[in-house]
Amino acid sequence: LAYWGMSYLHMFRREPDLAVLWAEREIEVCDEYMLPLLRSQGVFQVGWATAQLGELDLGIEQMEQGVQAIRATGAEMGLPYFLGLLGESYSKAQEGGKALAMIGAAIGSAERNGARFQLSELLRMRADVLARGQYAGSDEVERTFRTAIESARNQGAVMPELRAATSLAGYLSERE
């Protein structure tokens, strides 16, 4: 769990070099002790880092494998955030429809399972994808960013609030 947590932290901080380091250690321990859920999350984490480090197609493939393996365990621990990250990667790969569908599934999962702590970040991801696609310049993008900020503020989650506010500021400055 410690290795999983360290990798997750570095994913959240957008530090792929460190995220992959901890995820690889996580996978080694999971293989030794037969821990399928944590192993599948480690596979996802390695995929995310791989995509962030420039191998987008391979990273997406690994992230998809990780999601399938997580779902095979029947658990959803961490799944909403991982689906959101996969959606972001689809967006980078110019697959906006897949990106929005994946992030929509992530938001639905977070709401169903009470994982509200991830909701503000998922809403920010959705707004970022909308801003890059056919919704660029629409009121929906700004509204979604503002909802992400409000969600984070209501939880006292300073880092996600700052990330959403910074994303909104960047979006608004590009519109001018």
C-alpha positions as CSV (number, residue, x, y, z in Angstrom):
1,L,0.0,0.0,0.0
2,A,2.9,2.4,0.7
3,Y,4.3,1.9,-2.8
4,W,0.8,2.4,-4.3
5,G,0.3,5.6,-2.2
6,M,3.7,7.0,-3.3
7,S,3.0,6.3,-6.9
8,Y,-0.5,7.8,-6.6
9,L,0.9,10.9,-4.9
10,H,3.4,11.4,-7.7
11,M,0.7,10.9,-10.3
12,F,-1.4,13.6,-8.6
13,R,1.6,15.9,-8.6
14,R,2.3,15.1,-12.3
15,E,5.7,13.5,-11.6
16,P,5.8,10.5,-14.0
17,D,9.5,9.6,-13.3
18,L,8.8,9.1,-9.6
19,A,5.3,7.6,-10.2
20,V,6.8,4.8,-12.3
21,L,9.6,4.1,-9.8
22,W,7.1,3.4,-7.0
23,A,4.6,1.6,-9.3
24,E,7.3,-0.8,-10.4
25,R,8.1,-1.6,-6.8
26,E,4.4,-2.0,-6.1
27,I,4.1,-4.6,-8.9
28,E,7.1,-6.5,-7.6
29,V,5.6,-6.9,-4.2
30,C,2.2,-7.7,-5.6
31,D,3.7,-10.5,-7.7
32,E,5.5,-11.9,-4.7
33,Y,2.4,-11.9,-2.4
34,M,-0.3,-12.4,-5.1
35,L,-2.2,-9.1,-4.6
36,P,-4.2,-8.7,-7.8
37,L,-6.0,-5.4,-7.1
38,L,-2.8,-3.5,-6.1
39,R,-0.9,-5.1,-9.0
40,S,-3.6,-4.0,-11.5
41,Q,-3.4,-0.5,-10.2
42,G,0.4,-0.6,-10.5
43,V,0.1,-1.6,-14.1
44,F,-2.2,1.4,-14.6
45,Q,0.3,3.7,-12.8
46,V,3.1,2.5,-15.0
47,G,1.0,3.1,-18.1
48,W,0.1,6.6,-17.0
49,A,3.8,7.4,-16.4
50,T,4.7,5.9,-19.8
51,A,2.1,8.1,-21.5
52,Q,3.4,11.2,-19.7
53,L,6.9,10.4,-20.7
54,G,6.1,10.5,-24.4
55,E,5.0,6.9,-25.3
56,L,1.3,7.8,-25.5
57,D,0.1,4.7,-27.4
58,L,1.9,2.2,-25.2
59,G,0.9,4.1,-22.1
60,I,-2.8,4.1,-23.1
61,E,-2.6,0.3,-23.8
62,Q,-1.1,-0.3,-20.3
63,M,-3.7,1.9,-18.6
64,E,-6.5,0.1,-20.4
65,Q,-5.0,-3.2,-19.2
66,G,-4.8,-1.9,-15.7
67,V,-8.5,-0.7,-15.8
68,Q,-9.6,-4.1,-17.1
69,A,-7.7,-5.9,-14.4
70,I,-9.1,-3.6,-11.7
71,R,-12.6,-4.3,-12.9
72,A,-11.9,-8.0,-13.0
73,T,-11.3,-7.9,-9.2
74,G,-14.7,-6.3,-8.7
75,A,-13.2,-3.4,-6.8
76,E,-13.4,0.2,-7.6
77,M,-10.7,1.6,-5.3
78,G,-9.0,4.4,-7.2
79,L,-10.9,3.6,-10.4
80,P,-12.7,7.0,-10.9
81,Y,-9.4,8.9,-10.8
82,F,-7.7,6.3,-13.1
83,L,-10.6,6.5,-15.6
84,G,-10.2,10.3,-15.6
85,L,-6.4,10.0,-16.3
86,L,-7.1,7.6,-19.1
87,G,-9.6,10.1,-20.5
88,E,-6.9,12.8,-20.4
89,S,-4.6,10.5,-22.3
90,Y,-7.3,9.8,-24.9
91,S,-7.6,13.6,-25.3
92,K,-3.9,13.9,-25.9
93,A,-4.2,11.2,-28.5
94,Q,-6.8,13.3,-30.3
95,E,-9.7,11.0,-29.3
96,G,-12.0,13.6,-27.7
97,G,-15.1,11.4,-27.9
98,K,-13.4,8.6,-26.0
99,A,-11.9,11.1,-23.6
100,L,-15.3,12.6,-22.7
101,A,-16.9,9.2,-22.4
102,M,-14.2,7.9,-20.1
103,I,-14.3,11.0,-17.9
104,G,-18.1,10.8,-17.8
105,A,-17.8,7.2,-16.6
106,A,-15.3,8.4,-14.0
107,I,-17.6,11.1,-12.6
108,G,-20.5,8.6,-12.6
109,S,-18.3,6.1,-10.6
110,A,-17.2,8.7,-8.1
111,E,-20.8,9.8,-7.5
112,R,-22.2,6.2,-7.2
113,N,-19.4,5.1,-4.8
114,G,-19.1,8.2,-2.7
115,A,-15.6,9.0,-3.9
116,R,-16.4,12.7,-3.8
117,F,-12.8,13.6,-3.0
118,Q,-11.9,12.9,-6.6
119,L,-14.9,14.7,-8.1
120,S,-13.3,18.2,-8.3
121,E,-10.3,16.8,-10.2
122,L,-12.5,14.8,-12.5
123,L,-14.6,17.9,-13.3
124,R,-11.4,19.8,-14.0
125,M,-10.3,17.1,-16.4
126,R,-13.6,17.2,-18.1
127,A,-13.4,21.0,-18.6
128,D,-9.9,20.7,-20.0
129,V,-11.0,18.1,-22.6
130,L,-14.1,20.3,-23.4
131,A,-11.8,23.3,-23.9
132,R,-9.7,21.4,-26.4
133,G,-12.6,20.1,-28.5
134,Q,-15.7,21.3,-30.1
135,Y,-16.8,23.0,-26.9
136,A,-13.9,25.5,-26.8
137,G,-15.2,28.9,-26.1
138,S,-18.6,27.7,-24.8
139,D,-20.1,28.6,-21.5
140,E,-20.1,24.9,-20.5
141,V,-16.3,24.9,-20.2
142,E,-16.1,27.8,-17.8
143,R,-19.1,26.5,-15.9
144,T,-17.4,23.1,-15.5
145,F,-14.2,24.7,-14.2
146,R,-16.1,26.7,-11.7
147,T,-18.0,23.6,-10.5
148,A,-14.7,21.9,-10.0
149,I,-13.4,24.9,-8.0
150,E,-16.6,24.9,-5.9
151,S,-16.4,21.1,-5.3
152,A,-12.8,21.4,-4.1
153,R,-13.5,24.4,-1.9
154,N,-16.5,22.6,-0.3
155,Q,-14.1,19.8,0.7
156,G,-11.3,22.1,1.9
157,A,-9.1,20.5,-0.8
158,V,-6.7,23.3,-1.5
159,M,-4.5,21.6,-4.1
160,P,-7.4,20.5,-6.4
161,E,-9.0,24.0,-5.9
162,L,-5.8,25.7,-7.0
163,R,-5.3,23.3,-10.0
164,A,-8.9,24.0,-11.2
165,A,-8.5,27.8,-10.6
166,T,-5.2,27.8,-12.5
167,S,-6.8,25.8,-15.4
168,L,-9.7,28.2,-15.5
169,A,-7.4,31.2,-15.6
170,G,-5.4,29.7,-18.4
171,Y,-8.6,28.9,-20.3
172,L,-10.0,32.5,-19.9
173,S,-6.7,34.1,-20.9
174,E,-6.6,32.0,-24.1
175,R,-10.2,33.2,-24.9
176,E,-9.2,36.9,-24.8
